[in-house]
């Protein structure tokens, strides 16, 4: 576990020192960047900083150092290449507390290369438009001093898409060498100007003791930059915001800062987009008219989208109501038909059952093939002589005044008469 921790710390130390070079006593630093690029020094220390290539054994006074970035800026920053010899007069003049005889100091520094704008020719006679690649870039005062491009007579011209703006940041290589502003001047040293002709504004770039700082945000998409000082510095610019959108056919467009709204002229459809960095986040639909809508647009008035929705809802509601009424009527008729059919079947079944259960009675006035009398016979009390039940269950029951004798097959009728049942 301890070994793993040591390895991690070692790798971390290597990554922290990545890009840092040590220049030992009697050595030289040769810095060089590709074409159209310049050096920007990041750090420069002189002394006995730590154990390494230049100091392998700790002989004391470890950690004493001086920040000499202002010297490295003077020698290298803003140039494509440079050379620093260790030691030199300027380094020897630096006040190093551990400058002990026999303990040789060394130099430790780091830098980066940045691409700067350059003219296509070696000199400029007219204003030069800056070729902007990506969302940031650099303009160097040394290029202006060498070619004349970017001077007040031939300024750099920045032209962005409509809706975009520029942010400017100053990296002043002479700031650390500049004296305190004891006189309270509003501008210790004029370095250049930023002009927006569409607004009639003119901003002065001033140098002070701050090496790097933000200086200006443009309000339009066309800006002029001119540099007047021969002292080394770089202007870094960043493109901010998104370019104005071009709405599709038959659509309108409105922008409020980083938010844009696109809508169709023929209906209420809208899309909202938001500027994220230099690109828009969101989608835009199609507002193109169909053939039918185009004909209606040419020969009549196209209804608003909300009215079309309302009419569609009304029509759909009416159709739904009609369907409900028709279905309900059909269900009701079907139920009535089923009930009528069931009633007929029940009556038919009752009649069939009754006809099969009637018992033929052989009495005077009765037809043997009939279950009902052809004419009724009455006694003296005007009562029927025979009572015959329609169902067998009635015949099988004994009621008051009626007696069934199975052996003689006769039935006592009201009035005391008897009849044979065949």
C-alpha positions as CSV (number, residue, x, y, z in Angstrom):
1,X,0.0,0.0,0.0
2,X,2.9,2.4,0.9
3,X,4.6,1.5,-2.4
4,X,1.5,2.4,-4.4
5,X,1.2,5.7,-2.6
6,X,4.8,6.5,-3.4
7,X,4.2,5.7,-7.1
8,X,1.1,7.9,-7.2
9,X,2.9,10.8,-5.5
10,X,5.8,10.4,-7.9
11,X,3.5,10.5,-11.0
12,X,1.8,13.5,-9.6
13,X,5.1,15.3,-9.2
14,X,6.1,14.5,-12.7
15,X,2.8,15.8,-14.1
16,X,3.1,19.0,-12.0
17,X,6.6,19.6,-13.4
18,X,5.6,18.8,-17.0
19,X,6.7,21.6,-19.3
20,X,9.2,23.0,-16.8
21,X,12.8,23.2,-17.9
22,X,15.9,23.5,-15.8
23,X,18.8,25.6,-17.2
24,X,22.0,24.9,-15.2
25,X,25.0,27.2,-14.7
26,X,26.8,27.8,-18.0
27,X,23.9,26.5,-20.1
28,X,21.5,28.3,-22.4
29,X,17.8,28.1,-23.0
30,X,16.7,28.2,-26.6
31,X,13.0,28.7,-27.0
32,X,11.3,28.4,-30.4
33,X,7.7,28.2,-31.6
34,X,6.3,27.2,-35.0
35,X,5.7,29.7,-37.8
36,X,3.0,32.3,-37.1
37,X,3.3,31.5,-33.4
38,X,5.0,33.4,-30.5
39,X,6.3,32.6,-27.0
40,X,4.4,33.5,-23.9
41,X,6.5,32.8,-20.7
42,X,4.5,31.2,-18.0
43,X,7.0,31.1,-15.1
44,X,10.7,31.9,-14.5
45,X,12.6,31.3,-11.3
46,X,16.3,31.8,-10.5
47,X,18.1,30.3,-7.5
48,X,18.3,27.0,-5.8
49,X,14.7,25.8,-6.0
50,X,14.8,22.0,-5.5
51,X,16.8,18.9,-6.1
52,X,16.9,17.9,-9.7
53,X,19.2,17.8,-12.8
54,X,21.1,21.0,-11.8
55,X,21.3,20.2,-8.1
56,X,21.6,16.5,-7.1
57,X,22.8,16.9,-3.6
58,X,21.4,19.3,-0.9
59,X,24.3,21.4,0.3
60,X,22.1,23.8,2.1
61,X,20.1,26.9,1.2
62,X,17.5,24.7,-0.7
63,X,14.4,26.6,-1.6
64,X,15.8,30.1,-2.0
65,X,14.7,31.7,-5.3
66,X,13.7,34.8,-7.1
67,X,10.8,35.3,-9.5
68,X,12.4,36.7,-12.7
69,X,9.4,36.4,-15.0
70,X,9.7,40.1,-15.9
71,X,13.2,39.4,-17.3
72,X,11.9,36.3,-19.2
73,X,9.1,38.4,-20.6
74,X,11.6,41.0,-21.8
75,X,13.8,38.4,-23.5
76,X,11.2,36.0,-25.0
77,X,7.5,36.8,-24.6
78,X,5.9,37.9,-27.9
79,X,8.8,36.6,-30.0
80,X,8.9,33.4,-32.1
81,X,12.3,32.4,-30.7
82,X,14.7,33.6,-28.0
83,X,17.9,32.6,-26.1
84,X,18.7,32.9,-22.4
85,X,22.2,32.3,-21.1
86,X,22.7,31.3,-17.5
87,X,24.1,33.3,-15.9
88,X,24.0,36.8,-17.5
89,X,24.3,40.3,-16.2
90,X,20.6,40.7,-15.5
91,X,20.4,37.5,-13.6
92,X,23.5,38.3,-11.6
93,X,22.0,41.7,-10.8
94,X,18.9,40.0,-9.3
95,X,18.9,40.0,-5.6
96,X,19.2,36.3,-4.6
97,X,19.5,35.7,-0.9
98,X,21.3,32.4,-1.3
99,X,23.9,33.7,-3.7
100,X,26.6,32.1,-1.7
101,X,30.0,31.5,-3.2
102,X,30.4,27.9,-4.3
103,X,26.6,27.3,-4.5
104,X,25.7,27.8,-8.1
105,X,22.1,28.9,-8.8
106,X,20.2,27.7,-11.8
107,X,17.1,28.8,-13.8
108,X,13.7,27.0,-14.0
109,X,11.1,28.2,-16.5
110,X,8.1,27.2,-18.6
111,X,6.3,28.7,-21.6
112,X,3.7,28.1,-24.2
113,X,3.3,28.9,-27.9
114,X,0.3,30.7,-29.3
115,X,-0.7,31.4,-32.9
116,X,-1.0,35.2,-33.7
117,X,-2.5,37.0,-36.5
118,X,-0.1,37.9,-39.3
119,X,-0.6,39.7,-42.7
120,X,-0.3,37.8,-45.9
121,X,2.4,40.2,-47.0
122,X,5.5,41.6,-45.2
123,X,3.9,45.0,-44.9
124,X,0.5,46.7,-44.8
125,X,-0.7,49.8,-46.6
126,X,-4.4,49.4,-45.8
127,X,-6.4,48.1,-42.8
128,X,-6.1,44.3,-42.5
129,X,-8.9,42.0,-41.7
130,X,-8.2,39.5,-39.0
131,X,-8.8,35.9,-40.1
132,X,-10.7,34.4,-37.1
133,X,-10.3,30.7,-36.7
134,X,-12.3,29.1,-33.9
135,X,-13.5,31.2,-31.0
136,X,-10.2,32.8,-29.8
137,X,-7.0,34.2,-31.1
138,X,-4.0,36.5,-30.4
139,X,-2.6,39.8,-31.8
140,X,1.0,40.6,-31.0
141,X,2.6,44.1,-30.7
142,X,5.8,42.7,-32.1
143,X,4.0,41.8,-35.4
144,X,2.8,45.3,-35.7
145,X,6.3,46.6,-35.0
146,X,7.8,44.4,-37.7
147,X,5.1,44.8,-40.5
148,X,3.2,47.9,-39.7
149,X,-0.1,46.0,-39.7
150,X,-2.3,46.9,-36.8
151,X,-1.1,50.5,-36.5
152,X,-3.5,53.4,-36.2
153,X,-3.2,54.0,-39.9
154,X,-3.7,50.3,-40.8
155,X,-5.7,48.8,-37.9
156,X,-6.7,45.2,-37.5
157,X,-10.4,44.8,-38.5
158,X,-12.5,42.2,-36.7
159,X,-15.8,41.4,-38.4
160,X,-18.0,38.7,-36.9
161,X,-21.4,37.4,-37.8
162,X,-24.3,39.5,-36.8
163,X,-25.2,38.9,-33.2
164,X,-21.7,38.0,-32.0
165,X,-19.4,40.1,-29.9
166,X,-15.7,40.2,-29.0
167,X,-14.0,40.0,-25.6
168,X,-10.4,41.4,-25.3
169,X,-7.8,40.5,-22.7
170,X,-4.4,42.1,-22.3
171,X,-1.2,40.2,-21.6
172,X,1.3,43.0,-20.8
173,X,4.9,41.8,-20.8
174,X,6.2,45.2,-19.5
175,X,3.8,45.4,-16.5
176,X,6.2,43.8,-14.0
177,X,8.9,46.2,-14.9
178,X,6.7,49.2,-14.7
179,X,7.0,51.6,-11.7
180,X,4.1,52.2,-9.3
181,X,1.7,54.9,-10.4
182,X,2.7,57.4,-7.8
183,X,1.4,60.3,-9.8
184,X,-2.1,58.8,-10.0
185,X,-2.3,58.9,-13.8
186,X,-5.5,57.7,-15.4
187,X,-3.4,55.8,-17.9
188,X,0.3,55.1,-17.1
189,X,1.1,54.1,-20.7
190,X,-1.1,54.0,-23.8
191,X,-0.7,50.7,-25.6
192,X,-3.5,51.0,-28.3
193,X,-7.1,51.7,-29.1
194,X,-10.3,49.7,-29.7
195,X,-12.8,51.5,-32.0
196,X,-16.4,50.6,-32.8
197,X,-17.4,53.0,-35.6
198,X,-21.0,51.9,-35.6
199,X,-21.3,53.3,-32.1
200,X,-18.7,56.1,-32.5
201,X,-16.8,54.7,-29.4
202,X,-13.0,54.8,-28.9
203,X,-11.5,52.9,-26.0
204,X,-7.8,53.4,-24.9
205,X,-5.8,50.4,-23.9
206,X,-3.7,51.3,-20.9
207,X,-0.7,49.5,-19.3
208,X,-0.2,49.4,-15.6
209,X,1.5,46.9,-13.2
210,X,-1.0,44.1,-13.8
211,X,0.4,41.6,-16.2
212,X,-2.8,40.0,-17.4
213,X,-6.4,41.4,-17.2
214,X,-9.7,41.7,-19.1
215,X,-10.0,45.1,-20.8
216,X,-13.0,45.3,-23.2
217,X,-16.3,43.7,-24.4
218,X,-17.6,44.9,-27.7
219,X,-21.2,45.9,-28.3
220,X,-21.2,45.3,-32.0
221,X,-19.8,42.7,-34.4
222,X,-17.3,45.0,-36.2
223,X,-14.3,46.2,-34.2
224,X,-11.0,48.0,-35.1
225,X,-7.8,47.4,-33.1
226,X,-4.7,49.5,-33.4
227,X,-1.5,49.1,-31.3
228,X,0.8,52.1,-30.7
229,X,3.4,50.9,-28.2
230,X,6.6,49.2,-29.2
231,X,6.7,47.6,-25.8
232,X,5.9,43.9,-25.9
233,X,2.3,42.8,-25.2
234,X,-0.3,40.6,-26.7
235,X,-4.1,41.1,-27.1
236,X,-6.1,37.9,-26.7
237,X,-9.6,38.0,-28.1
238,X,-12.6,35.6,-27.7
239,X,-15.7,35.4,-29.7
240,X,-18.7,35.5,-27.5
241,X,-22.3,34.8,-28.3
242,X,-24.1,33.1,-31.2
243,X,-24.7,34.6,-34.7
244,X,-28.2,35.6,-35.6
245,X,-30.3,32.9,-37.0
246,X,-31.9,32.9,-40.4
247,X,-35.6,31.9,-40.0
248,X,-37.0,29.3,-42.4
249,X,-39.6,30.1,-45.0
250,X,-42.9,31.6,-43.8
251,X,-41.4,32.1,-40.3
252,X,-40.6,35.1,-38.1
253,X,-37.5,35.5,-35.8
254,X,-37.0,37.4,-32.5
255,X,-33.8,37.4,-30.3
256,X,-33.3,38.6,-26.8
257,X,-29.7,38.2,-25.8
258,X,-28.9,34.5,-25.5
259,X,-32.5,33.4,-26.3
260,X,-34.1,33.2,-29.7
261,X,-37.7,32.5,-30.7
262,X,-38.8,31.4,-34.1
263,X,-42.5,31.0,-35.0
264,X,-44.6,30.3,-38.0
265,X,-46.6,33.1,-39.6
266,X,-49.5,30.9,-40.5
267,X,-50.1,29.3,-37.1
268,X,-49.2,29.5,-33.4
269,X,-46.2,27.1,-33.6
270,X,-43.0,28.4,-32.0
271,X,-39.5,27.1,-31.2
272,X,-37.2,28.4,-28.5
273,X,-33.4,28.2,-28.8
274,X,-30.7,29.1,-26.3
275,X,-27.1,30.2,-27.0
276,X,-24.5,28.0,-25.4
277,X,-21.0,29.4,-26.0
278,X,-21.1,30.0,-29.8
279,X,-23.8,27.6,-30.8
280,X,-27.5,27.4,-30.5
281,X,-29.2,24.6,-28.5
282,X,-32.5,23.6,-29.8
283,X,-34.4,22.6,-33.0
284,X,-36.4,24.5,-35.6
285,X,-39.4,23.0,-37.3
286,X,-40.7,23.6,-40.8
287,X,-43.3,26.3,-41.5
288,X,-43.7,25.6,-45.2
289,X,-47.3,25.7,-46.5
290,X,-48.9,22.6,-48.0
291,X,-50.5,22.9,-51.4
292,X,-54.0,23.2,-50.0
293,X,-53.0,25.9,-47.5
294,X,-51.2,27.8,-50.3
295,X,-54.3,27.8,-52.4
296,X,-56.3,28.9,-49.4
297,X,-53.8,31.7,-48.8
298,X,-54.0,32.9,-52.3
299,X,-57.8,32.8,-52.6
300,X,-59.0,33.4,-49.1
301,X,-58.1,33.9,-45.6
302,X,-56.2,31.2,-43.7
303,X,-57.7,30.6,-40.3
304,X,-55.5,30.9,-37.3
305,X,-54.2,27.6,-35.9
306,X,-56.2,28.0,-32.7
307,X,-59.5,28.5,-34.7
308,X,-58.7,25.4,-36.7
309,X,-58.2,23.4,-33.5
310,X,-61.5,24.7,-32.1
311,X,-63.4,23.8,-35.3
312,X,-61.8,20.4,-35.4
313,X,-62.8,19.7,-31.8
314,X,-66.4,20.8,-32.4
315,X,-66.7,18.5,-35.5
316,X,-65.1,15.6,-33.7
317,X,-67.5,16.1,-30.7
318,X,-70.5,16.2,-33.0
319,X,-69.4,13.0,-34.8
320,X,-68.8,11.3,-31.5
321,X,-72.3,12.3,-30.2
322,X,-73.9,11.0,-33.4
323,X,-72.0,7.7,-33.1
324,X,-73.1,7.3,-29.4
325,X,-76.8,8.0,-30.3
326,X,-76.7,5.5,-33.2
327,X,-75.0,2.8,-31.1
328,X,-77.3,3.3,-28.2
329,X,-80.4,3.1,-30.5
330,X,-79.0,0.0,-32.1
331,X,-78.4,-1.6,-28.7
332,X,-81.9,-0.7,-27.6
333,X,-83.5,-2.2,-30.7
334,X,-81.5,-5.3,-30.4
335,X,-82.5,-5.8,-26.8
336,X,-86.2,-5.3,-27.6
337,X,-85.9,-7.8,-30.5
338,X,-84.3,-10.4,-28.2
339,X,-86.9,-9.8,-25.5
340,X,-89.8,-10.2,-28.1
341,X,-88.2,-13.4,-29.5
342,X,-87.8,-14.8,-26.0
343,X,-91.4,-14.0,-25.2
344,X,-92.6,-15.7,-28.4
345,X,-90.5,-18.8,-27.6
346,X,-91.9,-18.9,-24.1
347,X,-95.5,-18.7,-25.3
348,X,-94.9,-21.3,-27.9
349,X,-93.3,-23.6,-25.4
350,X,-96.2,-23.2,-23.0
351,X,-98.7,-23.9,-25.7
352,X,-96.8,-27.0,-26.8
353,X,-96.5,-28.3,-23.3
354,X,-100.2,-27.7,-22.6
355,X,-101.3,-29.4,-25.8
356,X,-99.3,-32.5,-25.0
357,X,-100.7,-32.7,-21.4
358,X,-104.4,-32.4,-22.1
359,X,-106.5,-35.6,-21.4
360,X,-109.3,-36.3,-23.8
361,X,-112.7,-36.7,-22.0
362,X,-115.5,-38.7,-23.5
363,X,-118.6,-36.8,-22.5
364,X,-121.8,-36.0,-24.3
365,X,-121.2,-32.9,-26.4
366,X,-117.4,-33.5,-26.6
367,X,-115.4,-34.4,-29.6
368,X,-113.0,-37.2,-28.8
369,X,-110.3,-35.5,-30.8
370,X,-110.8,-32.2,-29.1
371,X,-109.4,-31.1,-25.7
372,X,-112.1,-28.5,-25.3
373,X,-115.9,-29.0,-25.4
374,X,-117.8,-28.2,-28.6
375,X,-120.7,-27.0,-26.3
376,X,-120.9,-26.8,-22.6
377,X,-123.2,-29.0,-20.5
378,X,-124.7,-27.4,-17.4
379,X,-126.6,-28.8,-14.4
380,X,-129.6,-27.4,-12.8
381,X,-127.4,-24.8,-10.9
382,X,-126.0,-23.6,-14.3
383,X,-122.6,-25.0,-13.5
384,X,-120.4,-26.9,-15.9
385,X,-120.8,-30.7,-15.7
386,X,-117.1,-31.3,-16.2
387,X,-114.0,-29.5,-15.0
388,X,-110.8,-30.6,-16.6
389,X,-107.4,-29.1,-15.7
390,X,-104.9,-28.2,-18.4
391,X,-102.1,-29.8,-16.6
392,X,-101.6,-33.3,-15.2
393,X,-100.5,-31.8,-11.9
394,X,-104.0,-30.4,-11.3
395,X,-105.6,-33.8,-12.0
396,X,-103.3,-35.5,-9.6
397,X,-104.3,-33.3,-6.7
398,X,-107.4,-34.1,-4.5
399,X,-109.4,-31.0,-3.8
400,X,-112.5,-30.6,-1.7
401,X,-115.5,-32.0,-3.5
402,X,-113.4,-34.2,-5.8
403,X,-112.3,-37.8,-5.4
404,X,-110.2,-39.9,-7.7
405,X,-110.8,-43.7,-7.9
406,X,-108.1,-45.3,-10.0
407,X,-109.7,-48.7,-10.0
408,X,-113.1,-47.6,-11.3
409,X,-111.6,-44.7,-13.4
410,X,-114.4,-42.4,-12.4
411,X,-114.5,-38.9,-11.0
412,X,-117.2,-37.5,-8.7
413,X,-118.3,-34.2,-10.2
414,X,-120.1,-31.4,-8.3
415,X,-123.7,-32.3,-7.9
416,X,-123.0,-35.9,-7.0
417,X,-122.7,-37.2,-10.6
418,X,-120.0,-39.5,-11.7
419,X,-118.3,-39.8,-15.1
420,X,-115.8,-42.3,-16.5
421,X,-112.4,-40.9,-17.6
422,X,-111.1,-42.5,-20.8
